[in-house]
């Protein structure tokens, strides 16, 4: 299967699909943190290739409800973020998963098909993650564990805090590859 992982600088989801035997490429404006197939550039320019599956992680800065107090000051940025999400959801790819935290996508575009938590996939922490799906089944939990630590919420301030908060955890990436790679 030919997989494009959009807006991913970490390479975690890409590498999970590669490990499962797929032809996967990540794409982000940033360079990849890990060696592997990566397009450094705008994902909109990469969508003209023929992909079987698109997994998109659009930036949540102007979408996540955790930042709602700043929405009134940045209406243009929010409008552009929603247009980007709409474009990704409507991309000419047969199967699509779009991932984002609880956000205005739910009220402005449509409700998510599923909300997952890291503790459902082997990580003892909480971080509600919404999935908007096209021609894909909801993810089935693979390793429910104890522990409900809000690690990402309490991450120390700093210039790279957003990077730590945006990385997909390996257990979730492995579930995506195993379950959606077989879809």
Secondary structure, DSSP 8 states (H G I E B T S, - for coil): -EEEEET-SS-HHHHHHHHTT-EEEEEESS--SSSSSEEES-HHHHTTS--SEEEE----TTTBGGGGGGGGG-HHHHHHHHHHHHHHHTSS-SEEEEEESSBTHHHHT---SEEE-GGGBT--B---EEEEEES------SB--S--B-TTTT---STTHHHHHH---HHHHHHHHHHHTT-
